[in-house]
Amino acid sequence: MEKLLENHIYTGTVEGYSSEGLGIVRLDGAVVFVPQAIRGEDIDLRITKVMKTCAAGEIVKVKKASPERTKPECPYFGKCGGCDFQHMSYTEELWAKRQRVQDALTRLGGTDLQVEEIIGAKNPAHYRNKSQYPVGADGAIGFFQARTHRVVPIDRCLIQSEVSDKTAKAVGDWMKKYKISAYDERTGKGLIRHIYVRVNKKGESLCCVIANGKQLPREPELAAFIQAAAPRTVGVVLNTNTKKGNVILGDKYRTIWGQDFLMDTLCGLRFKLSVPSFYQVNRDQAEALYGKALEFAGLTGEETVLDLYCGTGTITLCLAKQARRAIGAEIVPPAIEDAKENAARNGIENAEFFCGDAADIAAELEAEGLRPDVITVDPPRKGLAPEVIASVAAMGPKQVVYISCDPATLGRDVKIFRELGYQPARACAVDMFPGTRHVETVVSLVRKV
């Protein structure tokens, strides 16, 4: 590494991509991570930072461009930290994501299992059904610049719903007209922190304003501004978050106007969604993801299935349609209430739900002697706690279907499952988040007999 000097220019070839979507260039055996570089390109790059085991660089000149290089459609690309792949074709983006999953399973999971396919989105634009806009201390509404808390003001985002963008702008217009203050995280003063919008398949929307207080000035006017901008809004909700830190939602909600939930249809089932409920942000790709999970599960109608991290019961209820008994567990109380209502709403009587931490629920069910045939897990990015994996393996299911939103923690957990007698049998990647580096994966882990 001592051979590389900061601010010096070097020439190299981009070999592939990092887990963050950065181009990888090797110079004298050292790895250099370069933003917006594409596999196969020859580039001149400037070293911007030298670290112990790697270096960071930036493109000075693309000497031989990849045929997959495209001009970003988004005017904020490179400033806003939301997207990573606007500079390349969608085909190349899918290659990078599939390779990321493959690398994680091979290097971290210690398996030679091949990723069967990556299911791309038919429409990679305006796919997000949930948007969370931070509000800067200066009143700017948009998204954070990469690795900072500076809000880049954005009028129109290529991956958010257009209804969401219009709603966020309406809240901004209301703030300007009535001189409503924005929250300043440095001082803890000011009112409006975030604007949250959820949109369903029909184009209806639910808006939640997150504030550093229990009341807002001019609440009827806020509702009127939002309805004028997005006439199919079904409700406006106030969420109170007075805590310092970067957690978006507080614990207290109050409905300002309309209703505090939104209905949506997924996999032929109707779901009620409250603000804190987990729900996949790309509806069409969620159907592809759950379809692949059901395919891997291979249910015959005789099985008992356990679904950990069940959210509002989306996967649980899909499983219930093909199983004898389905059990869902989730730590968020409103999500469990929604899940129970969703089961009743869809006439599903063979599903039951428990509220609690996944590790505790798994341990309790194991102690009670529950022996599910199939267990599905869909954890947050941090993956599964070791005690959850231990309890899952102790229940002895024939198969674990692992839905992951982070290839690194998936690879780590696959290795632990292998040590406990579960071998990865199938893997499929699903592009739930076009334009960004994130990717979902479904892996089938089968118990060795």
C-alpha positions as CSV (number, residue, x, y, z in Angstrom):
1,M,0.0,0.0,0.0
2,E,2.9,2.4,0.6
3,K,3.4,2.5,-3.2
4,L,0.1,4.4,-3.7
5,L,0.2,8.1,-3.0
6,E,-2.8,10.4,-2.3
7,N,-3.6,12.8,-5.1
8,H,-1.4,10.9,-7.6
9,I,-3.0,9.7,-10.8
10,Y,-2.7,6.0,-11.9
11,T,-4.1,4.0,-14.8
12,G,-6.0,0.7,-14.2
13,T,-8.7,-1.6,-15.4
14,V,-12.0,-2.1,-13.5
15,E,-12.3,-5.8,-12.5
16,G,-15.7,-5.9,-10.9
17,Y,-17.7,-4.3,-8.1
18,S,-17.7,-4.0,-4.3
19,S,-20.7,-4.8,-2.1
20,E,-21.4,-1.0,-2.2
21,G,-21.4,-1.0,-6.0
22,L,-18.0,0.7,-6.4
23,G,-15.7,-0.3,-9.2
24,I,-12.7,-2.4,-8.1
25,V,-9.2,-1.6,-9.6
26,R,-6.0,-3.4,-8.5
27,L,-2.8,-1.4,-8.5
28,D,0.4,-3.2,-7.4
29,G,-1.7,-5.7,-5.5
30,A,-3.7,-3.0,-3.7
31,V,-7.5,-2.8,-4.1
32,V,-8.8,0.7,-5.0
33,F,-12.6,1.4,-4.8
34,V,-13.8,3.8,-7.5
35,P,-17.3,5.3,-7.6
36,Q,-19.2,5.2,-11.0
37,A,-16.6,2.9,-12.6
38,I,-17.8,0.0,-14.8
39,R,-16.4,-3.5,-15.2
40,G,-14.0,-3.8,-18.1
41,E,-13.2,-0.1,-18.4
42,D,-9.7,1.3,-18.6
43,I,-9.5,4.5,-16.5
44,D,-7.2,7.1,-15.2
45,L,-7.9,7.6,-11.5
46,R,-6.8,9.8,-8.7
47,I,-6.2,8.3,-5.2
48,T,-8.3,10.3,-2.8
49,K,-7.5,8.3,0.4
50,V,-5.1,5.6,1.4
51,M,-6.1,3.2,4.1
52,K,-4.3,0.2,5.7
53,T,-5.8,-2.5,3.5
54,C,-7.2,-0.6,0.5
55,A,-7.6,2.8,-1.1
56,A,-10.3,5.1,-2.4
57,G,-10.1,6.8,-5.8
58,E,-12.1,8.9,-8.3
59,I,-12.2,8.8,-12.1
60,V,-10.1,11.4,-13.8
61,K,-10.7,10.1,-17.3
62,V,-12.4,7.0,-18.9
63,K,-9.9,5.9,-21.4
64,K,-11.9,2.9,-22.7
65,A,-15.6,3.1,-21.8
66,S,-17.8,0.1,-21.3
67,P,-20.7,-0.4,-23.8
68,E,-22.8,-0.7,-20.6
69,R,-22.1,2.9,-19.6
70,T,-25.2,5.2,-19.8
71,K,-25.9,8.9,-19.1
72,P,-27.7,9.1,-15.8
73,E,-31.3,10.3,-16.2
74,C,-31.4,11.6,-12.6
75,P,-29.9,15.2,-12.2
76,Y,-29.1,14.4,-8.6
77,F,-27.1,11.3,-9.2
78,G,-23.7,11.5,-7.4
79,K,-25.1,14.2,-5.0
80,C,-28.0,12.3,-3.4
81,G,-27.0,9.1,-1.7
82,G,-30.0,7.1,-2.8
83,C,-28.9,5.4,-6.0
84,D,-25.6,3.7,-7.0
85,F,-26.2,2.4,-10.5
86,Q,-27.6,5.2,-12.7
87,H,-24.4,5.3,-14.8
88,M,-24.8,1.8,-16.2
89,S,-27.3,-0.3,-18.1
90,Y,-29.9,-2.3,-16.2
91,T,-28.4,-5.5,-17.6
92,E,-25.0,-4.6,-16.0
93,E,-26.7,-3.6,-12.8
94,L,-28.3,-7.1,-12.6
95,W,-25.0,-8.8,-13.3
96,A,-23.4,-6.8,-10.5
97,K,-26.1,-7.7,-8.0
98,R,-26.1,-11.4,-8.9
99,Q,-22.3,-11.5,-8.6
100,R,-22.5,-9.8,-5.2
101,V,-24.9,-12.6,-3.9
102,Q,-22.7,-15.3,-5.4
103,D,-19.5,-13.8,-3.8
104,A,-21.2,-13.7,-0.4
105,L,-22.4,-17.3,-0.6
106,T,-19.0,-18.5,-1.8
107,R,-16.6,-16.4,0.3
108,L,-18.7,-15.9,3.5
109,G,-21.0,-18.9,3.3
110,G,-18.2,-21.3,2.3
111,T,-20.5,-23.0,-0.2
112,D,-20.1,-23.8,-3.9
113,L,-23.9,-23.3,-4.5
114,Q,-24.6,-21.3,-7.6
115,V,-27.1,-18.5,-7.7
116,E,-29.7,-19.8,-10.2
117,E,-30.9,-16.5,-11.5
118,I,-31.6,-12.9,-10.7
119,I,-35.2,-11.7,-11.3
120,G,-35.1,-8.2,-12.7
121,A,-37.9,-5.6,-12.5
122,K,-40.1,-5.1,-15.5
123,N,-40.2,-1.4,-14.7
124,P,-37.2,-0.2,-12.8
125,A,-38.6,3.4,-12.4
126,H,-41.0,4.9,-9.7
127,Y,-41.3,1.5,-8.0
128,R,-41.1,2.5,-4.3
129,N,-44.5,2.4,-2.5
130,K,-42.9,3.9,0.7
131,S,-40.9,7.1,0.8
132,Q,-39.2,8.8,3.7
133,Y,-38.0,12.3,3.1
134,P,-35.7,13.9,5.7
135,V,-36.2,17.6,6.3
136,G,-33.0,19.6,6.7
137,A,-32.6,22.3,9.3
138,D,-32.9,24.9,6.5
139,G,-36.2,23.4,5.4
140,A,-34.8,21.5,2.4
141,I,-36.8,18.3,1.6
142,G,-35.1,15.5,-0.3
143,F,-32.6,12.8,0.6
144,F,-29.3,12.7,2.4
145,Q,-26.1,13.1,0.5
146,A,-24.0,9.9,0.7
147,R,-22.3,9.4,4.1
148,T,-23.6,12.8,5.4
149,H,-26.6,14.2,7.1
150,R,-26.8,17.1,4.6
151,V,-30.2,17.0,2.8
152,V,-30.1,17.4,-0.9
153,P,-33.3,19.1,-2.0
154,I,-35.2,17.0,-4.6
155,D,-38.3,17.9,-6.6
156,R,-38.7,14.6,-8.5
157,C,-37.1,11.2,-7.8
158,L,-36.9,8.5,-10.4
159,I,-37.5,5.6,-8.0
160,Q,-40.1,7.2,-5.7
161,S,-43.8,7.3,-6.6
162,E,-44.8,10.6,-8.2
163,V,-47.6,10.9,-5.7
164,S,-45.0,10.7,-2.9
165,D,-42.9,13.5,-4.4
166,K,-46.0,15.7,-4.8
167,T,-47.1,15.0,-1.2
168,A,-43.6,15.9,0.1
169,K,-43.6,19.2,-1.9
170,A,-47.1,20.0,-0.5
171,V,-45.8,19.7,3.1
172,G,-42.9,21.9,2.1
173,D,-45.2,24.5,0.7
174,W,-47.3,24.4,3.9
175,M,-44.2,24.9,6.0
176,K,-43.1,28.0,3.9
177,K,-46.6,29.6,3.9
178,Y,-47.1,29.3,7.6
179,K,-43.5,29.6,8.6
180,I,-43.4,26.1,10.2
181,S,-39.9,25.4,11.5
182,A,-37.7,22.4,10.5
183,Y,-35.9,20.2,13.1
184,D,-32.2,20.9,13.6
185,E,-30.6,17.7,14.8
186,R,-27.6,19.6,16.2
187,T,-29.7,21.8,18.6
188,G,-32.7,19.6,19.0
189,K,-34.9,22.6,18.2
190,G,-37.5,22.9,15.4
191,L,-40.5,20.9,14.5
192,I,-40.7,18.9,11.2
193,R,-38.2,16.0,11.0
194,H,-39.4,13.7,8.2
195,I,-42.2,13.3,5.7
196,Y,-43.4,9.7,5.2
197,V,-45.7,8.6,2.3
198,R,-47.1,5.2,1.5
199,V,-48.8,4.5,-1.8
200,N,-50.9,1.4,-2.9
201,K,-51.5,-0.3,-6.2
202,K,-54.6,1.9,-6.9
203,G,-52.6,5.1,-6.4
204,E,-54.1,5.9,-3.0
205,S,-51.7,7.3,-0.4
206,L,-51.2,7.8,3.3
207,C,-49.0,10.6,4.6
208,C,-47.3,10.7,8.0
209,V,-45.5,13.9,9.2
210,I,-42.8,13.1,11.8
211,A,-42.4,16.0,14.2
212,N,-40.5,17.1,17.3
213,G,-43.8,17.7,19.2
214,K,-47.3,16.5,19.9
215,Q,-49.1,19.3,18.0
216,L,-48.6,21.1,14.7
217,P,-49.8,24.6,14.0
218,R,-52.3,24.9,11.1
219,E,-53.2,21.1,11.1
220,P,-56.4,21.6,9.0
221,E,-54.4,23.6,6.4
222,L,-51.7,20.9,6.3
223,A,-54.4,18.3,5.4
224,A,-55.8,20.6,2.8
225,F,-52.4,21.2,1.2
226,I,-51.8,17.5,0.9
227,Q,-55.2,16.7,-0.5
228,A,-54.9,19.4,-3.1
229,A,-51.5,17.9,-4.3
230,A,-52.6,14.3,-4.0
231,P,-56.4,14.0,-4.2
232,R,-56.4,10.2,-3.5
233,T,-54.8,10.7,-0.1
234,V,-56.8,8.6,2.5
235,G,-55.3,10.0,5.6
236,V,-52.8,12.4,7.3
237,V,-51.1,11.2,10.5
238,L,-48.8,12.9,13.0
239,N,-46.0,10.9,14.5
240,T,-44.2,12.4,17.5
241,N,-40.5,11.8,17.8
242,T,-38.7,14.0,20.4
243,K,-35.7,11.8,20.8
244,K,-32.3,12.7,19.4
245,G,-30.7,10.3,17.0
246,N,-31.4,9.1,13.5
247,V,-34.4,6.7,14.2
248,I,-37.2,8.1,12.0
249,L,-40.4,7.1,13.8
250,G,-41.4,7.7,17.3
251,D,-43.9,5.6,19.3
252,K,-46.9,8.0,19.3
253,Y,-49.4,8.5,16.5
254,R,-52.4,10.8,16.1
255,T,-54.6,11.1,13.0
256,I,-55.0,14.6,11.8
257,W,-57.4,13.8,9.0
258,G,-58.9,10.7,7.4
259,Q,-57.7,7.3,8.4
260,D,-54.4,6.0,9.8
261,F,-54.0,3.0,7.4
262,L,-53.8,2.1,3.8
263,M,-55.2,-1.0,2.0
264,D,-53.2,-2.9,-0.6
265,T,-53.3,-6.1,-2.6
266,L,-50.4,-8.5,-2.8
267,C,-50.3,-12.1,-4.1
268,G,-54.1,-12.0,-4.4
269,L,-54.5,-11.1,-0.7
270,R,-55.7,-7.8,0.8
271,F,-53.5,-6.2,3.4
272,K,-54.1,-3.4,5.9
273,L,-50.9,-1.3,6.4
274,S,-50.4,1.1,9.3
275,V,-47.4,3.5,9.3
276,P,-44.9,1.3,11.2
277,S,-45.9,-1.9,9.5
278,F,-43.2,-3.6,7.5
279,Y,-44.1,-4.1,3.9
280,Q,-41.9,-4.7,0.9
281,V,-41.3,-1.3,-0.9
282,N,-41.5,-2.8,-4.4
283,R,-44.9,-4.5,-4.7
284,D,-44.4,-6.2,-8.1
285,Q,-41.0,-7.6,-7.1
286,A,-42.3,-8.6,-3.7
287,E,-44.7,-10.9,-5.6
288,A,-41.8,-12.4,-7.5
289,L,-39.8,-12.8,-4.3
290,Y,-42.6,-14.5,-2.4
291,G,-43.4,-16.7,-5.4
292,K,-39.9,-17.9,-5.4
293,A,-40.0,-18.5,-1.6
294,L,-43.2,-20.6,-2.0
295,E,-41.6,-22.5,-4.9
296,F,-38.6,-23.3,-2.7
297,A,-40.8,-24.4,0.2
298,G,-42.6,-26.9,-2.0
299,L,-45.7,-27.2,0.3
300,T,-48.2,-29.9,-0.3
301,G,-51.0,-28.7,2.1
302,E,-50.0,-31.1,5.0
303,E,-47.2,-29.0,6.6
304,T,-46.8,-26.8,9.6
305,V,-44.8,-23.7,8.7
306,L,-43.3,-21.0,11.0
307,D,-42.6,-17.5,9.7
308,L,-40.2,-15.4,11.7
309,Y,-40.1,-11.6,11.2
310,C,-43.6,-11.9,9.6
311,G,-44.4,-8.1,9.5
312,T,-48.1,-7.7,8.6
313,G,-48.3,-11.4,7.7
314,T,-47.7,-11.2,4.0
315,I,-45.5,-14.3,3.7
316,T,-47.3,-16.1,6.5
317,L,-50.7,-15.8,4.7
318,C,-49.2,-16.8,1.4
319,L,-47.8,-19.9,3.1
320,A,-51.1,-20.6,4.9
321,K,-52.8,-21.0,1.5
322,Q,-50.6,-23.9,0.8
323,A,-50.0,-25.4,4.2
324,R,-52.0,-27.1,7.0
325,R,-51.0,-24.6,9.7
326,A,-49.0,-21.3,9.5
327,I,-47.6,-19.4,12.5
328,G,-46.2,-15.9,12.2
329,A,-44.0,-14.0,14.7
330,E,-43.1,-10.3,14.8
331,I,-41.8,-7.9,17.4
332,V,-43.8,-4.8,16.3
333,P,-47.3,-4.9,18.0
334,P,-49.2,-2.8,15.4
335,A,-47.9,-5.1,12.7
336,I,-49.2,-8.2,14.5
337,E,-52.6,-6.5,15.0
338,D,-52.6,-5.8,11.2
339,A,-51.5,-9.4,10.5
340,K,-54.4,-10.8,12.5
341,E,-56.9,-8.5,10.8
342,N,-55.4,-9.4,7.4
343,A,-55.9,-13.1,8.1
344,A,-59.6,-12.5,9.0
345,R,-60.0,-10.1,6.1
346,N,-58.8,-12.8,3.7
347,G,-60.8,-15.6,5.3
348,I,-57.6,-17.5,6.3
349,E,-58.3,-19.6,9.4
350,N,-55.2,-21.7,9.6
351,A,-52.8,-18.8,10.5
352,E,-51.9,-17.6,14.0
353,F,-49.6,-14.8,15.1
354,F,-47.4,-14.1,18.1
355,C,-45.9,-10.8,19.1
356,G,-42.3,-10.9,20.5
357,D,-38.6,-11.0,19.7
358,A,-37.8,-13.7,17.1
359,A,-35.2,-15.3,19.4
360,D,-37.7,-15.5,22.3
361,I,-40.6,-16.8,20.2
362,A,-38.4,-19.4,18.5
363,A,-37.1,-20.6,21.9
364,E,-40.6,-20.7,23.4
365,L,-42.0,-22.7,20.5
366,E,-39.1,-25.0,20.6
367,A,-39.6,-25.6,24.3
368,E,-43.3,-26.3,23.7
369,G,-42.2,-29.0,21.3
370,L,-43.3,-27.4,18.1
371,R,-41.7,-29.2,15.1
372,P,-42.5,-27.2,12.0
373,D,-41.8,-28.8,8.6
374,V,-40.6,-25.6,7.1
375,I,-39.4,-22.4,8.8
376,T,-39.1,-19.1,6.8
377,V,-37.1,-16.1,8.0
378,D,-37.0,-12.6,6.6
379,P,-34.8,-10.7,9.0
380,P,-33.6,-7.0,8.8
381,R,-30.2,-6.3,7.4
382,K,-28.3,-7.4,10.5
383,G,-29.4,-10.9,9.7
384,L,-30.2,-13.6,12.4
385,A,-28.9,-13.6,15.9
386,P,-27.0,-16.8,16.7
387,E,-29.6,-17.8,19.3
388,V,-32.3,-17.6,16.6
389,I,-30.4,-19.9,14.3
390,A,-29.8,-22.3,17.2
391,S,-33.5,-22.4,18.1
392,V,-34.5,-22.8,14.4
393,A,-32.1,-25.7,14.0
394,A,-33.2,-27.3,17.3
395,M,-36.8,-27.4,16.0
396,G,-35.5,-29.7,13.3
397,P,-37.5,-28.5,10.2
398,K,-36.8,-30.3,7.0
399,Q,-36.2,-27.0,5.3
400,V,-35.4,-23.3,6.2
401,V,-36.3,-20.8,3.5
402,Y,-34.1,-17.7,4.2
403,I,-35.2,-14.4,2.6
404,S,-32.4,-11.9,2.9
405,C,-31.9,-8.2,2.2
406,D,-28.2,-8.2,2.8
407,P,-25.9,-10.7,1.1
408,A,-23.1,-10.4,3.7
409,T,-25.2,-11.3,6.7
410,L,-26.8,-14.0,4.6
411,G,-23.4,-15.6,3.8
412,R,-22.5,-15.4,7.5
413,D,-25.7,-17.1,8.6
414,V,-25.6,-19.8,5.8
415,K,-22.2,-20.8,7.2
416,I,-23.7,-21.2,10.7
417,F,-26.6,-23.2,9.4
418,R,-24.2,-25.5,7.5
419,E,-22.4,-26.2,10.8
420,L,-25.8,-27.1,12.3
421,G,-26.6,-29.6,9.6
422,Y,-28.4,-27.4,7.0
423,Q,-27.0,-27.4,3.5
424,P,-27.9,-24.6,1.0
425,A,-29.8,-26.3,-1.9
426,R,-31.1,-23.5,-4.0
427,A,-30.5,-19.7,-4.3
428,C,-32.2,-17.0,-6.3
429,A,-31.6,-13.2,-6.3
430,V,-34.4,-10.7,-6.8
431,D,-33.9,-7.1,-7.7
432,M,-36.2,-5.4,-5.3
433,F,-34.4,-2.0,-5.4
434,P,-33.4,-1.0,-9.0
435,G,-30.9,1.8,-9.2
436,T,-29.4,1.0,-5.7
437,R,-26.8,-1.5,-4.6
438,H,-29.4,-3.4,-2.5
439,V,-30.6,-6.9,-3.5
440,E,-32.9,-9.5,-2.0
441,T,-32.0,-13.3,-2.0
442,V,-34.0,-16.4,-1.4
443,V,-32.0,-19.5,-0.2
444,S,-33.3,-22.9,0.6
445,L,-31.5,-24.7,3.4
446,V,-32.2,-28.4,3.7
447,R,-31.5,-30.6,6.7
448,K,-29.1,-33.3,6.1
449,V,-30.5,-36.8,6.9
